[in-house]
Amino acid sequence: MDRRALLGLAAVALSTPAKASSPSGGGAASAESYFRLPIVTASLIYANGRRGVLSIETGLDVPDAALRTRAQQSQPRLRAAFNIAAQRFANGLRPGMAPNVDQLAGELQAAVNATLGRQGARVLLGTVMAV
C-alpha cells in the first residue's frame, strides 16, 4: 500500500472530529473555505554562482463566501503576486540558511490583501523548500 495515501487518510480521519468541535469563528480551515493554489517557484542565485530553486506550496482560507468567490476568480492575479513576492524573498536568501517562513508568510499575506483589496483571506503554507 502507498504510505502517502495511508498517511493522508489518517490525517483526514484524525482532523475530522477536531473540525466539528471547533468554534465557527476560528480554528482549522474547513473544506468549504479552503482552496489550493499552484506551487510557487522562484530562482535562487548564490554568491558563488550556484543556482537553485525555492518551492512554496500555498493555499487560501477564506471564510467569507463573497470574498472567496473573488479570490477564486482572481487566481491568476494571486499567482502573479505570489511569484513576485517569492522572487523578492528568494533574492534575500543567504546560502546555507533555512528560509524564514514567518517572513515569507507575512509577505505573501500582504500580497493577498493588496490583490483582493481587503483583509479576510488567510494564507496557509505547506512545504517551503530551497534547493
C-alpha positions in Angstrom: 0.0 0.0 0.0 1.2 3.5 -0.7 2.3 5.1 2.5 1.4 8.6 1.4 -2.2 7.6 0.8 -2.3 5.9 4.1 -0.9 8.9 5.9 -3.3 11.3 4.1 -6.2 9.1 5.0 -5.0 9.0 8.7 -4.7 12.8 8.7 -8.2 13.3 7.4 -9.6 10.8 9.9 -7.9 12.5 12.8 -8.8 16.0 11.7 -12.5 15.5 11.1 -13.6 15.4 14.8 -11.4 18.4 15.6 -13.2 20.5 12.8 -16.6 19.5 14.0 -15.9 20.5 17.6 -14.1 23.8 16.8 -15.9 27.0 17.1 -17.2 28.5 13.9 -15.4 31.9 14.4 -11.9 30.4 14.3 -10.0 27.2 14.2 -8.9 25.0 11.4 -9.7 25.7 7.8 -12.8 23.9 6.5 -13.1 22.2 3.2 -15.6 24.8 2.0 -13.4 27.8 2.8 -10.0 26.5 1.7 -8.6 26.2 -1.8 -5.1 25.3 -3.0 -3.1 27.4 -5.4 -0.4 26.0 -7.7 3.1 25.6 -6.3 5.0 28.9 -6.4 8.7 28.7 -7.5 11.5 31.3 -7.6 15.0 31.0 -8.9 18.0 31.3 -6.5 21.4 32.6 -7.5 24.0 32.2 -4.8 27.1 34.4 -4.4 29.4 31.5 -5.6 27.4 31.3 -8.9 25.4 28.2 -8.0 21.7 28.2 -8.9 18.8 26.8 -7.1 15.0 26.8 -6.7 12.7 28.0 -4.0 9.5 26.0 -4.0 6.4 27.0 -1.9 3.1 25.2 -1.5 0.3 27.7 -0.8 -3.4 27.8 -0.2 -6.0 30.3 1.0 -8.6 30.0 3.7 -11.4 32.5 3.0 -14.4 32.1 5.3 -16.4 34.9 3.7 -18.3 33.5 0.7 -18.2 36.7 -1.4 -14.5 37.2 -0.8 -13.8 33.5 -1.5 -15.6 33.9 -4.9 -13.5 37.0 -5.6 -10.3 35.2 -4.6 -11.1 32.2 -6.8 -11.8 34.5 -9.7 -8.5 36.4 -9.0 -6.3 33.3 -9.0 -4.1 34.5 -12.0 -3.5 37.8 -10.2 -2.8 36.0 -6.9 -0.3 33.7 -8.6 1.4 36.7 -10.2 1.6 38.5 -6.8 2.9 35.3 -5.1 5.6 34.9 -7.8 6.8 38.5 -7.3 6.8 38.1 -3.5 8.6 34.8 -3.7 11.3 36.1 -6.1 11.9 39.1 -3.8 12.1 36.8 -0.9 14.5 34.4 -2.8 16.8 37.3 -3.7 17.4 37.9 0.0 18.2 34.3 1.0 21.7 33.6 2.2 23.5 30.4 1.1 23.2 27.5 3.6 20.4 29.3 5.7 16.9 28.0 6.0 14.2 30.2 4.7 12.4 32.4 7.3 8.9 31.0 6.9 7.3 33.7 9.1 8.8 36.5 6.9 7.7 34.7 3.8 4.1 34.2 5.2 3.9 37.9 6.0 5.0 38.9 2.5 2.5 36.5 0.9 -0.3 37.7 3.2 0.5 41.3 2.2 0.3 40.3 -1.5 -3.1 38.6 -0.9 -4.5 41.6 0.9 -3.3 44.0 -1.8 -4.6 41.8 -4.6 -8.1 41.3 -3.1 -8.3 44.9 -1.9 -9.2 43.9 1.7 -8.3 41.6 4.5 -10.2 38.4 5.2 -8.2 35.7 3.3 -5.6 33.9 5.3 -2.5 32.4 3.5 -1.7 28.9 4.5 1.8 27.5 3.7 2.7 23.9 3.0 6.2 22.8 2.2 8.8 25.6 1.7 12.0 24.2 0.2 15.1 25.9 -1.0 17.3 23.5 -3.1 
